[in-house]
Amino acid sequence: MMMIPLLRAAFDVGASTIADAGRRAATHAVTMLLALAMFLASLGFLTFAGYRALAGGLGDIHAALIFAAAYLIMALCILLALQRKSR
């Protein structure tokens, strides 16, 4: 007789703990997405400013090639680091 209310209480505590964890995870995910959006916006502005500065001194084509090469090298370095980490 005493086991049913005890099991029900344990179930309620477990359910509320899972719900709290879900809320925290959702809040964390939204916060990380907002931070990612801000990071990408700042990266865009920095890229544009750097491109404009290089284009003024070297010309449009050379500035575009320099930025494309720089982003390609950064992407390859990230992929290399991920590959080394997975081993």
PAKETI-341027 format. One record per residue: z, y, x of N, C-alpha, C, CB in turn; residue number from 0. Coordinates in steps of 0.2 Angstrom, whole numbers, plus 5000, padded with zeros to 4 digits. Glycine has a CB too. Layout:
<atom><n_z>Z</n_z><n_y>Y</n_y><n_x>X</n_x><ca_z>Z</ca_z><ca_y>Y</ca_y><ca_x>X</ca_x><c_z>Z</c_z><c_y>Y</c_y><c_x>X</c_x><cb_z>Z</cb_z><cb_y>Y</cb_y><cb_x>X</cb_x><pos>NUM</pos></atom>
...
This chain:
<atom><n_z>5000</n_z><n_y>4994</n_y><n_x>5004</n_x><ca_z>5000</ca_z><ca_y>5000</ca_y><ca_x>5000</ca_x><c_z>5000</c_z><c_y>5006</c_y><c_x>5004</c_x><cb_z>5006</cb_z><cb_y>5000</cb_y><cb_x>4995</cb_x><pos>0</pos></atom>
<atom><n_z>5004</n_z><n_y>5006</n_y><n_x>5010</n_x><ca_z>5004</ca_z><ca_y>5012</ca_y><ca_x>5014</ca_x><c_z>4998</c_z><c_y>5013</c_y><c_x>5018</c_x><cb_z>5011</cb_z><cb_y>5012</cb_y><cb_x>5018</cb_x><pos>1</pos></atom>
<atom><n_z>4994</n_z><n_y>5008</n_y><n_x>5019</n_x><ca_z>4989</ca_z><ca_y>5008</ca_y><ca_x>5024</ca_x><c_z>4983</c_z><c_y>5013</c_y><c_x>5021</c_x><cb_z>4986</cb_z><cb_y>5001</cb_y><cb_x>5025</cb_x><pos>2</pos></atom>
<atom><n_z>4982</n_z><n_y>5013</n_y><n_x>5015</n_x><ca_z>4976</ca_z><ca_y>5016</ca_y><ca_x>5012</ca_x><c_z>4977</c_z><c_y>5024</c_y><c_x>5013</c_x><cb_z>4975</cb_z><cb_y>5015</cb_y><cb_x>5004</cb_x><pos>3</pos></atom>
<atom><n_z>4983</n_z><n_y>5027</n_y><n_x>5011</n_x><ca_z>4983</ca_z><ca_y>5034</ca_y><ca_x>5013</ca_x><c_z>4983</c_z><c_y>5036</c_y><c_x>5020</c_x><cb_z>4990</cb_z><cb_y>5037</cb_y><cb_x>5010</cb_x><pos>4</pos></atom>
<atom><n_z>4986</n_z><n_y>5031</n_y><n_x>5024</n_x><ca_z>4986</ca_z><ca_y>5032</ca_y><ca_x>5031</ca_x><c_z>4978</c_z><c_y>5032</c_y><c_x>5034</c_x><cb_z>4990</cb_z><cb_y>5027</cb_y><cb_x>5035</cb_x><pos>5</pos></atom>
<atom><n_z>4975</n_z><n_y>5027</n_y><n_x>5032</n_x><ca_z>4967</ca_z><ca_y>5027</ca_y><ca_x>5034</ca_x><c_z>4964</c_z><c_y>5033</c_y><c_x>5031</c_x><cb_z>4964</cb_z><cb_y>5020</cb_y><cb_x>5031</cb_x><pos>6</pos></atom>
<atom><n_z>4965</n_z><n_y>5035</n_y><n_x>5025</n_x><ca_z>4962</ca_z><ca_y>5041</ca_y><ca_x>5022</ca_x><c_z>4963</c_z><c_y>5047</c_y><c_x>5026</c_x><cb_z>4964</cb_z><cb_y>5042</cb_y><cb_x>5015</cb_x><pos>7</pos></atom>
<atom><n_z>4969</n_z><n_y>5048</n_y><n_x>5028</n_x><ca_z>4971</ca_z><ca_y>5054</ca_y><ca_x>5033</ca_x><c_z>4968</c_z><c_y>5053</c_y><c_x>5039</c_x><cb_z>4979</cb_z><cb_y>5054</cb_y><cb_x>5033</cb_x><pos>8</pos></atom>
<atom><n_z>4968</n_z><n_y>5047</n_y><n_x>5042</n_x><ca_z>4964</ca_z><ca_y>5047</ca_y><ca_x>5049</ca_x><c_z>4957</c_z><c_y>5048</c_y><c_x>5048</c_x><cb_z>4965</cb_z><cb_y>5039</cb_y><cb_x>5052</cb_x><pos>9</pos></atom>
<atom><n_z>4954</n_z><n_y>5046</n_y><n_x>5043</n_x><ca_z>4947</ca_z><ca_y>5047</ca_y><ca_x>5041</ca_x><c_z>4946</c_z><c_y>5055</c_y><c_x>5041</c_x><cb_z>4944</cb_z><cb_y>5044</cb_y><cb_x>5035</cb_x><pos>10</pos></atom>
<atom><n_z>4950</n_z><n_y>5058</n_y><n_x>5037</n_x><ca_z>4949</ca_z><ca_y>5066</ca_y><ca_x>5036</ca_x><c_z>4950</c_z><c_y>5069</c_y><c_x>5043</c_x><cb_z>4955</cb_z><cb_y>5068</cb_y><cb_x>5031</cb_x><pos>11</pos></atom>
<atom><n_z>4955</n_z><n_y>5067</n_y><n_x>5047</n_x><ca_z>4956</ca_z><ca_y>5070</ca_y><ca_x>5053</ca_x><c_z>4949</c_z><c_y>5069</c_y><c_x>5058</c_x><cb_z>4962</cb_z><cb_y>5068</cb_y><cb_x>5057</cb_x><pos>12</pos></atom>
<atom><n_z>4947</n_z><n_y>5063</n_y><n_x>5058</n_x><ca_z>4941</ca_z><ca_y>5062</ca_y><ca_x>5062</ca_x><c_z>4935</c_z><c_y>5066</c_y><c_x>5059</c_x><cb_z>4939</cb_z><cb_y>5054</cb_y><cb_x>5061</cb_x><pos>13</pos></atom>
<atom><n_z>4934</n_z><n_y>5066</n_y><n_x>5053</n_x><ca_z>4928</ca_z><ca_y>5070</ca_y><ca_x>5050</ca_x><c_z>4929</c_z><c_y>5077</c_y><c_x>5052</c_x><cb_z>4928</cb_z><cb_y>5069</cb_y><cb_x>5042</cb_x><pos>14</pos></atom>
<atom><n_z>4935</n_z><n_y>5080</n_y><n_x>5051</n_x><ca_z>4936</ca_z><ca_y>5087</ca_y><ca_x>5053</ca_x><c_z>4934</c_z><c_y>5088</c_y><c_x>5060</c_x><cb_z>4943</cb_z><cb_y>5090</cb_y><cb_x>5051</cb_x><pos>15</pos></atom>
<atom><n_z>4936</n_z><n_y>5084</n_y><n_x>5064</n_x><ca_z>4935</ca_z><ca_y>5084</ca_y><ca_x>5072</ca_x><c_z>4928</c_z><c_y>5084</c_y><c_x>5073</c_x><cb_z>4939</cb_z><cb_y>5079</cb_y><cb_x>5076</cb_x><pos>16</pos></atom>
<atom><n_z>4924</n_z><n_y>5080</n_y><n_x>5070</n_x><ca_z>4917</ca_z><ca_y>5079</ca_y><ca_x>5071</ca_x><c_z>4914</c_z><c_y>5086</c_y><c_x>5068</c_x><cb_z>4914</cb_z><cb_y>5073</cb_y><cb_x>5067</cb_x><pos>17</pos></atom>
<atom><n_z>4916</n_z><n_y>5088</n_y><n_x>5063</n_x><ca_z>4913</ca_z><ca_y>5094</ca_y><ca_x>5060</ca_x><c_z>4914</c_z><c_y>5100</c_y><c_x>5065</c_x><cb_z>4916</cb_z><cb_y>5096</cb_y><cb_x>5053</cb_x><pos>18</pos></atom>
<atom><n_z>4920</n_z><n_y>5101</n_y><n_x>5067</n_x><ca_z>4922</ca_z><ca_y>5106</ca_y><ca_x>5072</ca_x><c_z>4917</c_z><c_y>5105</c_y><c_x>5078</c_x><cb_z>4929</cb_z><cb_y>5106</cb_y><cb_x>5074</cb_x><pos>19</pos></atom>
<atom><n_z>4916</n_z><n_y>5099</n_y><n_x>5081</n_x><ca_z>4912</ca_z><ca_y>5098</ca_y><ca_x>5087</ca_x><c_z>4905</c_z><c_y>5100</c_y><c_x>5085</c_x><cb_z>4912</cb_z><cb_y>5091</cb_y><cb_x>5089</cb_x><pos>20</pos></atom>
<atom><n_z>4903</n_z><n_y>5099</n_y><n_x>5079</n_x><ca_z>4896</ca_z><ca_y>5100</ca_y><ca_x>5077</ca_x><c_z>4895</c_z><c_y>5108</c_y><c_x>5077</c_x><cb_z>4894</cb_z><cb_y>5097</cb_y><cb_x>5070</cb_x><pos>21</pos></atom>
<atom><n_z>4900</n_z><n_y>5111</n_y><n_x>5074</n_x><ca_z>4900</ca_z><ca_y>5119</ca_y><ca_x>5074</ca_x><c_z>4899</c_z><c_y>5122</c_y><c_x>5081</c_x><cb_z>4905</cb_z><cb_y>5122</cb_y><cb_x>5070</cb_x><pos>22</pos></atom>
<atom><n_z>4904</n_z><n_y>5119</n_y><n_x>5085</n_x><ca_z>4904</ca_z><ca_y>5122</ca_y><ca_x>5092</ca_x><c_z>4897</c_z><c_y>5120</c_y><c_x>5095</c_x><cb_z>4909</cb_z><cb_y>5118</cb_y><cb_x>5096</cb_x><pos>23</pos></atom>
<atom><n_z>4894</n_z><n_y>5115</n_y><n_x>5094</n_x><ca_z>4888</ca_z><ca_y>5113</ca_y><ca_x>5097</ca_x><c_z>4882</c_z><c_y>5118</c_y><c_x>5095</c_x><cb_z>4886</cb_z><cb_y>5106</cb_y><cb_x>5096</cb_x><pos>24</pos></atom>
<atom><n_z>4882</n_z><n_y>5119</n_y><n_x>5088</n_x><ca_z>4877</ca_z><ca_y>5123</ca_y><ca_x>5085</ca_x><c_z>4878</c_z><c_y>5130</c_y><c_x>5088</c_x><cb_z>4878</cb_z><cb_y>5123</cb_y><cb_x>5078</cb_x><pos>25</pos></atom>
<atom><n_z>4884</n_z><n_y>5133</n_y><n_x>5088</n_x><ca_z>4885</ca_z><ca_y>5139</ca_y><ca_x>5091</ca_x><c_z>4883</c_z><c_y>5140</c_y><c_x>5098</c_x><cb_z>4893</cb_z><cb_y>5141</cb_y><cb_x>5090</cb_x><pos>26</pos></atom>
<atom><n_z>4885</n_z><n_y>5135</n_y><n_x>5102</n_x><ca_z>4882</ca_z><ca_y>5135</ca_y><ca_x>5109</ca_x><c_z>4875</c_z><c_y>5135</c_y><c_x>5110</c_x><cb_z>4886</cb_z><cb_y>5129</cb_y><cb_x>5113</cb_x><pos>27</pos></atom>
<atom><n_z>4872</n_z><n_y>5131</n_y><n_x>5106</n_x><ca_z>4864</ca_z><ca_y>5130</ca_y><ca_x>5106</ca_x><c_z>4861</c_z><c_y>5137</c_y><c_x>5104</c_x><cb_z>4862</cb_z><cb_y>5125</cb_y><cb_x>5101</cb_x><pos>28</pos></atom>
<atom><n_z>4864</n_z><n_y>5140</n_y><n_x>5099</n_x><ca_z>4861</ca_z><ca_y>5147</ca_y><ca_x>5097</ca_x><c_z>4862</c_z><c_y>5152</c_y><c_x>5103</c_x><cb_z>4864</cb_z><cb_y>5149</cb_y><cb_x>5090</cb_x><pos>29</pos></atom>
<atom><n_z>4868</n_z><n_y>5152</n_y><n_x>5106</n_x><ca_z>4870</ca_z><ca_y>5156</ca_y><ca_x>5111</ca_x><c_z>4865</c_z><c_y>5155</c_y><c_x>5117</c_x><cb_z>4877</cb_z><cb_y>5156</cb_y><cb_x>5113</cb_x><pos>30</pos></atom>
<atom><n_z>4864</n_z><n_y>5149</n_y><n_x>5119</n_x><ca_z>4859</ca_z><ca_y>5147</ca_y><ca_x>5124</ca_x><c_z>4852</c_z><c_y>5149</c_y><c_x>5123</c_x><cb_z>4860</cb_z><cb_y>5140</cb_y><cb_x>5126</cb_x><pos>31</pos></atom>
<atom><n_z>4850</n_z><n_y>5149</n_y><n_x>5116</n_x><ca_z>4843</ca_z><ca_y>5151</ca_y><ca_x>5115</ca_x><c_z>4842</c_z><c_y>5158</c_y><c_x>5115</c_x><cb_z>4841</cb_z><cb_y>5149</cb_y><cb_x>5107</cb_x><pos>32</pos></atom>
<atom><n_z>4848</n_z><n_y>5162</n_y><n_x>5113</n_x><ca_z>4848</ca_z><ca_y>5169</ca_y><ca_x>5114</ca_x><c_z>4847</c_z><c_y>5171</c_y><c_x>5121</c_x><cb_z>4854</cb_z><cb_y>5172</cb_y><cb_x>5110</cb_x><pos>33</pos></atom>
<atom><n_z>4851</n_z><n_y>5168</n_y><n_x>5125</n_x><ca_z>4851</ca_z><ca_y>5170</ca_y><ca_x>5132</ca_x><c_z>4844</c_z><c_y>5168</c_y><c_x>5135</c_x><cb_z>4857</cb_z><cb_y>5166</cb_y><cb_x>5136</cb_x><pos>34</pos></atom>
<atom><n_z>4841</n_z><n_y>5163</n_y><n_x>5133</n_x><ca_z>4835</ca_z><ca_y>5161</ca_y><ca_x>5136</ca_x><c_z>4829</c_z><c_y>5166</c_y><c_x>5133</c_x><cb_z>4832</cb_z><cb_y>5154</cb_y><cb_x>5133</cb_x><pos>35</pos></atom>
<atom><n_z>4830</n_z><n_y>5168</n_y><n_x>5127</n_x><ca_z>4825</ca_z><ca_y>5174</ca_y><ca_x>5125</ca_x><c_z>4826</c_z><c_y>5180</c_y><c_x>5129</c_x><cb_z>4827</cb_z><cb_y>5175</cb_y><cb_x>5118</cb_x><pos>36</pos></atom>
<atom><n_z>4832</n_z><n_y>5182</n_y><n_x>5131</n_x><ca_z>4834</ca_z><ca_y>5188</ca_y><ca_x>5135</ca_x><c_z>4831</c_z><c_y>5187</c_y><c_x>5142</c_x><cb_z>4841</cb_z><cb_y>5190</cb_y><cb_x>5135</cb_x><pos>37</pos></atom>
<atom><n_z>4832</n_z><n_y>5181</n_y><n_x>5144</n_x><ca_z>4829</ca_z><ca_y>5180</ca_y><ca_x>5151</ca_x><c_z>4822</c_z><c_y>5180</c_y><c_x>5151</c_x><cb_z>4832</cb_z><cb_y>5173</cb_y><cb_x>5153</cb_x><pos>38</pos></atom>
<atom><n_z>4819</n_z><n_y>5177</n_y><n_x>5146</n_x><ca_z>4811</ca_z><ca_y>5177</ca_y><ca_x>5146</ca_x><c_z>4809</c_z><c_y>5184</c_y><c_x>5145</c_x><cb_z>4809</cb_z><cb_y>5173</cb_y><cb_x>5141</cb_x><pos>39</pos></atom>
<atom><n_z>4812</n_z><n_y>5188</n_y><n_x>5141</n_x><ca_z>4810</ca_z><ca_y>5195</ca_y><ca_x>5140</ca_x><c_z>4811</c_z><c_y>5199</c_y><c_x>5147</c_x><cb_z>4814</cb_z><cb_y>5199</cb_y><cb_x>5135</cb_x><pos>40</pos></atom>
<atom><n_z>4816</n_z><n_y>5198</n_y><n_x>5150</n_x><ca_z>4817</ca_z><ca_y>5202</ca_y><ca_x>5157</ca_x><c_z>4812</c_z><c_y>5199</c_y><c_x>5162</c_x><cb_z>4824</cb_z><cb_y>5201</cb_y><cb_x>5159</cb_x><pos>41</pos></atom>
<atom><n_z>4811</n_z><n_y>5193</n_y><n_x>5162</n_x><ca_z>4806</ca_z><ca_y>5190</ca_y><ca_x>5167</ca_x><c_z>4799</c_z><c_y>5194</c_y><c_x>5165</c_x><cb_z>4805</cb_z><cb_y>5183</cb_y><cb_x>5166</cb_x><pos>42</pos></atom>
<atom><n_z>4797</n_z><n_y>5194</n_y><n_x>5159</n_x><ca_z>4791</ca_z><ca_y>5198</ca_y><ca_x>5157</ca_x><c_z>4791</c_z><c_y>5205</c_y><c_x>5159</c_x><cb_z>4790</cb_z><cb_y>5197</cb_y><cb_x>5150</cb_x><pos>43</pos></atom>
<atom><n_z>4796</n_z><n_y>5208</n_y><n_x>5158</n_x><ca_z>4796</ca_z><ca_y>5215</ca_y><ca_x>5160</ca_x><c_z>4796</c_z><c_y>5216</c_y><c_x>5168</c_x><cb_z>4802</cb_z><cb_y>5219</cb_y><cb_x>5158</cb_x><pos>44</pos></atom>
<atom><n_z>4799</n_z><n_y>5212</n_y><n_x>5172</n_x><ca_z>4799</ca_z><ca_y>5212</ca_y><ca_x>5179</ca_x><c_z>4792</c_z><c_y>5210</c_y><c_x>5182</c_x><cb_z>4805</cb_z><cb_y>5207</cb_y><cb_x>5182</cb_x><pos>45</pos></atom>
<atom><n_z>4789</n_z><n_y>5205</n_y><n_x>5178</n_x><ca_z>4782</ca_z><ca_y>5203</ca_y><ca_x>5181</ca_x><c_z>4778</c_z><c_y>5209</c_y><c_x>5179</c_x><cb_z>4780</cb_z><cb_y>5197</cb_y><cb_x>5177</cb_x><pos>46</pos></atom>
<atom><n_z>4778</n_z><n_y>5212</n_y><n_x>5174</n_x><ca_z>4773</ca_z><ca_y>5217</ca_y><ca_x>5172</ca_x><c_z>4774</c_z><c_y>5223</c_y><c_x>5177</c_x><cb_z>4774</cb_z><cb_y>5220</cb_y><cb_x>5165</cb_x><pos>47</pos></atom>
<atom><n_z>4781</n_z><n_y>5225</n_y><n_x>5178</n_x><ca_z>4782</ca_z><ca_y>5230</ca_y><ca_x>5183</ca_x><c_z>4780</c_z><c_y>5229</c_y><c_x>5190</c_x><cb_z>4790</cb_z><cb_y>5232</cb_y><cb_x>5183</cb_x><pos>48</pos></atom>
<atom><n_z>4781</n_z><n_y>5223</n_y><n_x>5192</n_x><ca_z>4778</ca_z><ca_y>5221</ca_y><ca_x>5199</ca_x><c_z>4771</c_z><c_y>5221</c_y><c_x>5199</c_x><cb_z>4781</cb_z><cb_y>5214</cb_y><cb_x>5201</cb_x><pos>49</pos></atom>
<atom><n_z>4768</n_z><n_y>5218</n_y><n_x>5194</n_x><ca_z>4760</ca_z><ca_y>5218</ca_y><ca_x>5194</ca_x><c_z>4757</c_z><c_y>5225</c_y><c_x>5194</c_x><cb_z>4758</cb_z><cb_y>5215</cb_y><cb_x>5187</cb_x><pos>50</pos></atom>
<atom><n_z>4760</n_z><n_y>5230</n_y><n_x>5190</n_x><ca_z>4758</ca_z><ca_y>5237</ca_y><ca_x>5190</ca_x><c_z>4759</c_z><c_y>5240</c_y><c_x>5197</c_x><cb_z>4762</cb_z><cb_y>5241</cb_y><cb_x>5185</cb_x><pos>51</pos></atom>
<atom><n_z>4764</n_z><n_y>5238</n_y><n_x>5200</n_x><ca_z>4765</ca_z><ca_y>5241</ca_y><ca_x>5207</ca_x><c_z>4760</c_z><c_y>5238</c_y><c_x>5212</c_x><cb_z>4773</cb_z><cb_y>5239</cb_y><cb_x>5209</cb_x><pos>52</pos></atom>
<atom><n_z>4759</n_z><n_y>5232</n_y><n_x>5212</n_x><ca_z>4754</ca_z><ca_y>5229</ca_y><ca_x>5216</ca_x><c_z>4747</c_z><c_y>5231</c_y><c_x>5215</c_x><cb_z>4755</cb_z><cb_y>5221</cb_y><cb_x>5216</cb_x><pos>53</pos></atom>
<atom><n_z>4746</n_z><n_y>5231</n_y><n_x>5208</n_x><ca_z>4739</ca_z><ca_y>5233</ca_y><ca_x>5206</ca_x><c_z>4737</c_z><c_y>5241</c_y><c_x>5208</c_x><cb_z>4738</cb_z><cb_y>5233</cb_y><cb_x>5198</cb_x><pos>54</pos></atom>
<atom><n_z>4742</n_z><n_y>5245</n_y><n_x>5209</n_x><ca_z>4741</ca_z><ca_y>5252</ca_y><ca_x>5211</ca_x><c_z>4740</c_z><c_y>5252</c_y><c_x>5218</c_x><cb_z>4747</cb_z><cb_y>5256</cb_y><cb_x>5210</cb_x><pos>55</pos></atom>
<atom><n_z>4742</n_z><n_y>5247</n_y><n_x>5222</n_x><ca_z>4741</ca_z><ca_y>5247</ca_y><ca_x>5229</ca_x><c_z>4735</c_z><c_y>5243</c_y><c_x>5232</c_x><cb_z>4747</cb_z><cb_y>5245</cb_y><cb_x>5233</cb_x><pos>56</pos></atom>
<atom><n_z>4735</n_z><n_y>5237</n_y><n_x>5228</n_x><ca_z>4730</ca_z><ca_y>5232</ca_y><ca_x>5231</ca_x><c_z>4724</c_z><c_y>5231</c_y><c_x>5226</c_x><cb_z>4733</cb_z><cb_y>5225</cb_y><cb_x>5231</cb_x><pos>57</pos></atom>
<atom><n_z>4724</n_z><n_y>5233</n_y><n_x>5220</n_x><ca_z>4719</ca_z><ca_y>5232</ca_y><ca_x>5215</ca_x><c_z>4721</c_z><c_y>5226</c_y><c_x>5210</c_x><cb_z>4713</cb_z><cb_y>5230</cb_y><cb_x>5218</cb_x><pos>58</pos></atom>
<atom><n_z>4718</n_z><n_y>5226</n_y><n_x>5204</n_x><ca_z>4720</ca_z><ca_y>5222</ca_y><ca_x>5199</ca_x><c_z>4719</c_z><c_y>5214</c_y><c_x>5201</c_x><cb_z>4716</cb_z><cb_y>5223</cb_y><cb_x>5193</cb_x><pos>59</pos></atom>
<atom><n_z>4713</n_z><n_y>5213</n_y><n_x>5204</n_x><ca_z>4712</ca_z><ca_y>5206</ca_y><ca_x>5205</ca_x><c_z>4717</c_z><c_y>5203</c_y><c_x>5210</c_x><cb_z>4704</cb_z><cb_y>5205</cb_y><cb_x>5208</cb_x><pos>60</pos></atom>
<atom><n_z>4718</n_z><n_y>5207</n_y><n_x>5216</n_x><ca_z>4723</ca_z><ca_y>5204</ca_y><ca_x>5221</ca_x><c_z>4730</c_z><c_y>5204</c_y><c_x>5218</c_x><cb_z>4723</cb_z><cb_y>5209</cb_y><cb_x>5227</cb_x><pos>61</pos></atom>
<atom><n_z>4732</n_z><n_y>5208</n_y><n_x>5214</n_x><ca_z>4738</ca_z><ca_y>5208</ca_y><ca_x>5211</ca_x><c_z>4739</c_z><c_y>5202</c_y><c_x>5207</c_x><cb_z>4740</cb_z><cb_y>5214</cb_y><cb_x>5207</cb_x><pos>62</pos></atom>
<atom><n_z>4734</n_z><n_y>5201</n_y><n_x>5203</n_x><ca_z>4734</ca_z><ca_y>5195</ca_y><ca_x>5198</ca_x><c_z>4734</c_z><c_y>5188</c_y><c_x>5202</c_x><cb_z>4728</cb_z><cb_y>5195</cb_y><cb_x>5194</cb_x><pos>63</pos></atom>
<atom><n_z>4730</n_z><n_y>5188</n_y><n_x>5208</n_x><ca_z>4730</ca_z><ca_y>5182</ca_y><ca_x>5212</ca_x><c_z>4737</c_z><c_y>5181</c_y><c_x>5215</c_x><cb_z>4725</cb_z><cb_y>5182</cb_y><cb_x>5217</cb_x><pos>64</pos></atom>
<atom><n_z>4740</n_z><n_y>5186</n_y><n_x>5218</n_x><ca_z>4747</ca_z><ca_y>5186</ca_y><ca_x>5221</ca_x><c_z>4752</c_z><c_y>5183</c_y><c_x>5216</c_x><cb_z>4749</cb_z><cb_y>5192</cb_y><cb_x>5224</cb_x><pos>65</pos></atom>
<atom><n_z>4752</n_z><n_y>5186</n_y><n_x>5210</n_x><ca_z>4757</ca_z><ca_y>5184</ca_y><ca_x>5205</ca_x><c_z>4756</c_z><c_y>5177</c_y><c_x>5203</c_x><cb_z>4757</cb_z><cb_y>5189</cb_y><cb_x>5199</cb_x><pos>66</pos></atom>
<atom><n_z>4750</n_z><n_y>5175</n_y><n_x>5202</n_x><ca_z>4748</ca_z><ca_y>5168</ca_y><ca_x>5200</ca_x><c_z>4750</c_z><c_y>5163</c_y><c_x>5205</c_x><cb_z>4741</cb_z><cb_y>5167</cb_y><cb_x>5198</cb_x><pos>67</pos></atom>
<atom><n_z>4749</n_z><n_y>5165</n_y><n_x>5211</n_x><ca_z>4751</ca_z><ca_y>5160</ca_y><ca_x>5217</ca_x><c_z>4759</c_z><c_y>5160</c_y><c_x>5217</c_x><cb_z>4748</cb_z><cb_y>5163</cb_y><cb_x>5223</cb_x><pos>68</pos></atom>
<atom><n_z>4762</n_z><n_y>5166</n_y><n_x>5216</n_x><ca_z>4769</ca_z><ca_y>5166</ca_y><ca_x>5217</ca_x><c_z>4772</c_z><c_y>5161</c_y><c_x>5211</c_x><cb_z>4772</cb_z><cb_y>5173</cb_y><cb_x>5216</cb_x><pos>69</pos></atom>
<atom><n_z>4770</n_z><n_y>5162</n_y><n_x>5205</n_x><ca_z>4773</ca_z><ca_y>5158</ca_y><ca_x>5200</ca_x><c_z>4771</c_z><c_y>5150</c_y><c_x>5201</c_x><cb_z>4770</cb_z><cb_y>5160</cb_y><cb_x>5193</cb_x><pos>70</pos></atom>
<atom><n_z>4765</n_z><n_y>5149</n_y><n_x>5203</n_x><ca_z>4763</ca_z><ca_y>5142</ca_y><ca_x>5205</ca_x><c_z>4768</c_z><c_y>5139</c_y><c_x>5210</c_x><cb_z>4756</cb_z><cb_y>5142</cb_y><cb_x>5207</cb_x><pos>71</pos></atom>
<atom><n_z>4769</n_z><n_y>5143</n_y><n_x>5215</n_x><ca_z>4774</ca_z><ca_y>5140</ca_y><ca_x>5221</ca_x><c_z>4781</c_z><c_y>5139</c_y><c_x>5218</c_x><cb_z>4774</cb_z><cb_y>5145</cb_y><cb_x>5227</cb_x><pos>72</pos></atom>
<atom><n_z>4783</n_z><n_y>5144</n_y><n_x>5214</n_x><ca_z>4790</ca_z><ca_y>5143</ca_y><ca_x>5211</ca_x><c_z>4790</c_z><c_y>5137</c_y><c_x>5206</c_x><cb_z>4792</cb_z><cb_y>5149</cb_y><cb_x>5207</cb_x><pos>73</pos></atom>
<atom><n_z>4785</n_z><n_y>5136</n_y><n_x>5202</n_x><ca_z>4785</ca_z><ca_y>5130</ca_y><ca_x>5198</ca_x><c_z>4785</c_z><c_y>5123</c_y><c_x>5202</c_x><cb_z>4779</cb_z><cb_y>5130</cb_y><cb_x>5193</cb_x><pos>74</pos></atom>
<atom><n_z>4781</n_z><n_y>5123</n_y><n_x>5207</n_x><ca_z>4781</ca_z><ca_y>5117</ca_y><ca_x>5212</ca_x><c_z>4787</c_z><c_y>5116</c_y><c_x>5215</c_x><cb_z>4775</cb_z><cb_y>5118</cb_y><cb_x>5217</cb_x><pos>75</pos></atom>
<atom><n_z>4791</n_z><n_y>5121</n_y><n_x>5217</n_x><ca_z>4797</ca_z><ca_y>5121</ca_y><ca_x>5220</ca_x><c_z>4802</c_z><c_y>5118</c_y><c_x>5215</c_x><cb_z>4800</cb_z><cb_y>5127</cb_y><cb_x>5223</cb_x><pos>76</pos></atom>
<atom><n_z>4802</n_z><n_y>5120</n_y><n_x>5209</n_x><ca_z>4806</ca_z><ca_y>5117</ca_y><ca_x>5204</ca_x><c_z>4805</c_z><c_y>5110</c_y><c_x>5202</c_x><cb_z>4806</cb_z><cb_y>5121</cb_y><cb_x>5197</cb_x><pos>77</pos></atom>
<atom><n_z>4799</n_z><n_y>5108</n_y><n_x>5202</n_x><ca_z>4797</ca_z><ca_y>5101</ca_y><ca_x>5201</ca_x><c_z>4799</c_z><c_y>5097</c_y><c_x>5207</c_x><cb_z>4789</cb_z><cb_y>5101</cb_y><cb_x>5200</cb_x><pos>78</pos></atom>
<atom><n_z>4798</n_z><n_y>5099</n_y><n_x>5213</n_x><ca_z>4801</ca_z><ca_y>5096</ca_y><ca_x>5219</ca_x><c_z>4808</c_z><c_y>5095</c_y><c_x>5219</c_x><cb_z>4799</cb_z><cb_y>5099</cb_y><cb_x>5225</cb_x><pos>79</pos></atom>
<atom><n_z>4812</n_z><n_y>5100</n_y><n_x>5217</n_x><ca_z>4819</ca_z><ca_y>5099</ca_y><ca_x>5216</ca_x><c_z>4821</c_z><c_y>5094</c_y><c_x>5211</c_x><cb_z>4822</cb_z><cb_y>5106</cb_y><cb_x>5215</cb_x><pos>80</pos></atom>
<atom><n_z>4818</n_z><n_y>5094</n_y><n_x>5205</n_x><ca_z>4819</ca_z><ca_y>5089</ca_y><ca_x>5200</ca_x><c_z>4818</c_z><c_y>5082</c_y><c_x>5202</c_x><cb_z>4815</cb_z><cb_y>5091</cb_y><cb_x>5194</cb_x><pos>81</pos></atom>
<atom><n_z>4812</n_z><n_y>5081</n_y><n_x>5206</n_x><ca_z>4810</ca_z><ca_y>5075</ca_y><ca_x>5208</ca_x><c_z>4815</c_z><c_y>5072</c_y><c_x>5213</c_x><cb_z>4803</cb_z><cb_y>5075</cb_y><cb_x>5211</cb_x><pos>82</pos></atom>
<atom><n_z>4818</n_z><n_y>5077</n_y><n_x>5218</n_x><ca_z>4823</ca_z><ca_y>5074</ca_y><ca_x>5223</ca_x><c_z>4829</c_z><c_y>5073</c_y><c_x>5219</c_x><cb_z>4824</cb_z><cb_y>5080</cb_y><cb_x>5228</cb_x><pos>83</pos></atom>
<atom><n_z>4831</n_z><n_y>5077</n_y><n_x>5214</n_x><ca_z>4837</ca_z><ca_y>5075</ca_y><ca_x>5210</ca_x><c_z>4837</c_z><c_y>5069</c_y><c_x>5207</c_x><cb_z>4839</cb_z><cb_y>5081</cb_y><cb_x>5206</cb_x><pos>84</pos></atom>
<atom><n_z>4831</n_z><n_y>5067</n_y><n_x>5204</n_x><ca_z>4831</ca_z><ca_y>5061</ca_y><ca_x>5200</ca_x><c_z>4831</c_z><c_y>5054</c_y><c_x>5205</c_x><cb_z>4825</cb_z><cb_y>5061</cb_y><cb_x>5196</cb_x><pos>85</pos></atom>
<atom><n_z>4830</n_z><n_y>5055</n_y><n_x>5211</n_x><ca_z>4831</ca_z><ca_y>5049</ca_y><ca_x>5215</ca_x><c_z>4837</c_z><c_y>5047</c_y><c_x>5217</c_x><cb_z>4827</cb_z><cb_y>5050</cb_y><cb_x>5222</cb_x><pos>86</pos></atom>
